[in-house]
Amino acid sequence: MATLSMVSVPIAPSSLSLSTRGRSSSASFPAKGGIGHGGLRIECIRIGGVEIPNHKRVEYSLQYIHGIGRSRSRQILLDLNFDNKITKDLSEEEVITLRKEVGKYMIEGDLKRFNRVAIERLKEIRCYKGIRHKLGLPVRGQRTKNNCRTLKGKRASVAKKKSPASQDE
């Protein structure tokens, strides 16, 4: 389920000068634009248990959620009739409707758990794919003679055989 919590941090007043490594510069953080009020500014929005970036367009910000890719994020925006604007410019109502829409899909922990259970089932019934998972070898028919080093691990060195000519001497 989507959580309704947001991370907020206090902002510095505009008259306060902030120093950065010996240099002093006056910086102000405007409170307009995005979700925030008074002396608080929202750093990022939590959707589906993930903090999505504030300074990217919604289509790309949603892709930070495990289980939502490019096509699904575009589909979510089409279903909600949202413009692809920057995430910090979303209103509170838009964020709430976005959370509800994302909550309809299997994402993050549920998706990872579903995949893990499916792999465990393959291992239990000892089918070909399950055996390959258990041995740590490629599952989908890839060649193993030269590639798949990430699955097989580091190369084990094998001692060279001595030729019969060198043994006679």
C-alpha positions as CSV (number, residue, x, y, z in Angstrom):
1,M,0.0,0.0,0.0
2,A,1.1,3.5,-0.6
3,T,2.2,5.5,2.4
4,L,1.0,9.1,2.9
5,S,4.2,10.4,4.6
6,M,6.3,13.2,3.2
7,V,9.8,14.2,4.1
8,S,10.2,17.9,5.0
9,V,13.1,20.0,6.2
10,P,13.1,23.6,7.5
11,I,14.4,26.2,5.1
12,A,16.8,29.0,5.8
13,P,15.4,32.6,5.9
14,S,16.4,34.7,2.9
15,S,18.4,37.2,5.0
16,L,20.7,34.4,6.4
17,S,23.9,33.9,4.6
18,L,25.2,30.4,4.3
19,S,29.0,29.7,4.0
20,T,30.3,27.0,1.8
21,R,34.0,26.1,2.3
22,G,35.3,29.5,3.1
23,R,33.2,31.4,0.7
24,S,30.1,33.1,1.9
25,S,27.0,33.4,-0.3
26,S,23.5,34.5,0.5
27,A,21.0,31.9,-0.5
28,S,17.3,31.9,-0.2
29,F,14.9,29.1,-0.6
30,P,11.6,30.2,-2.0
31,A,8.6,28.4,-0.5
32,K,6.4,28.8,-3.6
33,G,6.0,26.0,-6.1
34,G,5.6,22.5,-4.9
35,I,4.1,21.2,-1.7
36,G,5.1,23.2,1.3
37,H,3.9,26.0,3.6
38,G,5.5,28.6,5.9
39,G,9.0,27.7,6.9
40,L,9.0,24.1,5.5
41,R,10.0,22.9,2.1
42,I,9.3,19.4,0.9
43,E,12.6,17.7,-0.2
44,C,11.0,14.7,-1.9
45,I,7.7,12.8,-2.3
46,R,7.2,9.3,-1.0
47,I,5.2,7.1,-3.4
48,G,4.9,3.4,-2.8
49,G,7.5,3.5,0.0
50,V,10.1,5.1,-2.3
51,E,11.3,8.7,-2.2
52,I,11.1,9.9,-5.8
53,P,13.3,12.8,-7.0
54,N,11.8,16.3,-6.9
55,H,13.6,17.9,-9.8
56,K,12.7,15.5,-12.6
57,R,9.6,15.1,-14.6
58,V,7.0,12.8,-13.2
59,E,7.4,10.2,-16.0
60,Y,11.1,9.7,-15.0
61,S,10.6,10.1,-11.3
62,L,8.1,7.2,-11.2
63,Q,10.7,4.9,-12.7
64,Y,12.7,5.0,-9.4
65,I,10.0,2.7,-8.1
66,H,10.9,-1.0,-8.5
67,G,8.3,-2.5,-10.9
68,I,7.5,0.7,-12.8
69,G,9.3,1.2,-16.0
70,R,9.0,3.7,-18.9
71,S,5.8,2.3,-20.4
72,R,4.0,1.8,-17.1
73,S,4.9,5.3,-15.9
74,R,3.5,6.7,-19.2
75,Q,0.4,4.6,-18.8
76,I,-0.1,5.9,-15.3
77,L,0.1,9.5,-16.5
78,L,-2.3,8.8,-19.4
79,D,-4.8,7.1,-17.0
80,L,-4.8,10.2,-14.7
81,N,-4.7,12.7,-17.5
82,F,-1.6,14.4,-15.9
83,D,0.8,16.7,-17.7
84,N,4.4,15.5,-17.5
85,K,5.5,18.3,-15.3
86,I,8.3,18.5,-12.8
87,T,7.5,16.5,-9.6
88,K,7.9,19.4,-7.2
89,D,5.2,21.3,-9.1
90,L,2.5,18.7,-8.3
91,S,-0.3,19.8,-6.0
92,E,-1.3,17.8,-2.9
93,E,-4.4,16.4,-4.7
94,E,-2.3,15.3,-7.7
95,V,0.2,13.5,-5.4
96,I,-2.6,11.7,-3.5
97,T,-4.3,10.5,-6.8
98,L,-0.8,9.5,-8.1
99,R,-0.3,7.4,-4.9
100,K,-3.7,5.7,-5.3
101,E,-2.9,4.9,-9.0
102,V,0.6,3.5,-8.2
103,G,-0.9,1.5,-5.3
104,K,-3.0,-0.5,-7.9
105,Y,0.2,-2.1,-9.3
106,M,2.5,-4.8,-7.7
107,I,5.6,-2.8,-6.8
108,E,8.7,-2.9,-4.6
109,G,8.5,-5.5,-1.8
110,D,5.4,-7.3,-3.1
111,L,7.0,-7.8,-6.5
112,K,10.3,-8.9,-5.1
113,R,8.5,-11.4,-2.8
114,F,6.4,-12.7,-5.7
115,N,9.5,-13.3,-7.8
116,R,11.4,-15.0,-5.0
117,V,8.5,-17.3,-4.3
118,A,8.3,-18.2,-8.0
119,I,12.0,-19.1,-8.1
120,E,11.7,-21.2,-4.8
121,R,8.9,-23.1,-6.4
122,L,11.0,-23.9,-9.4
123,K,13.8,-25.1,-7.1
124,E,11.3,-27.3,-5.1
125,I,9.9,-29.1,-8.1
126,R,13.4,-29.6,-9.5
127,C,12.6,-28.5,-13.0
128,Y,15.4,-27.5,-15.4
129,K,15.1,-23.8,-14.6
130,G,15.1,-24.5,-10.8
131,I,18.2,-26.7,-11.1
132,R,20.0,-23.9,-13.0
133,H,19.0,-21.4,-10.4
134,K,20.3,-23.7,-7.6
135,L,23.6,-24.2,-9.4
136,G,24.0,-20.5,-10.1
137,L,24.1,-20.9,-13.9
138,P,22.3,-19.0,-16.6
139,V,18.6,-20.0,-16.8
140,R,17.5,-18.9,-20.2
141,G,19.7,-20.9,-22.5
142,Q,22.7,-18.7,-22.7
143,R,26.1,-20.2,-23.6
144,T,28.4,-20.9,-20.7
145,K,31.7,-21.7,-22.4
146,N,33.0,-18.2,-22.5
147,N,30.5,-15.9,-20.8
148,C,28.3,-15.7,-17.7
149,R,31.2,-14.9,-15.4
150,T,29.0,-13.0,-13.0
151,L,26.9,-16.1,-12.3
152,K,29.7,-18.7,-12.3
153,G,32.1,-16.6,-10.3
154,K,35.8,-16.0,-10.7
155,R,37.7,-18.3,-13.1
156,A,39.3,-21.3,-11.4
157,S,42.8,-21.9,-12.7
158,V,43.6,-25.4,-14.0
159,A,47.1,-26.7,-14.1
160,K,48.5,-27.4,-17.6
161,K,49.1,-31.0,-18.5
162,K,52.7,-31.9,-19.2
163,S,53.3,-33.2,-22.7
164,P,54.7,-36.7,-23.1
165,A,57.9,-35.3,-24.8
166,S,58.8,-33.3,-21.7
167,Q,58.3,-36.3,-19.4
168,D,60.8,-38.5,-21.2
169,E,63.7,-36.2,-20.6
